[in-house]
């Protein structure tokens, strides 16, 4: 876990840097595509969200959510990613939705720097901070 200072411009700069953003999304997609078929299935995407524990915790406290409610939530997330309703999420769909998510995070952060604890050293927000730091120290 690391503590970083981040604002919306840091995230937006990362998203707008096509080389770094594209590479990061490709790596994330490859790690999620367990059967290497070039498409994320509903179960592969659900497994990713379950491993992040974004839904089953509330500020570090476990919460019991009924299984059918979790399934509905995961299905709605999958449907958001699966723009062409093909039943799978291809690389382009994944990249577009990750861009949308990160741009929404940037908008939410705004221009005021915030201190944030990040558990994942390979997560997109950490990569955004690392990219910004590399520009400062270059």
Secondary structure, 3 states (H helix, E strand, C coil): CEEEEECHHHHHHHHHCHHHHHHHHHHHHHHHCCCCCCEECHHHHHHHHHHHCCCCEECCEECCCCHHHHHHHHHHHHHHHCCCCCCCEEHHHHHHHHHHHHHHHHHHHCCCCEEEEECCCCCHHHHHHHHHHHHHCC
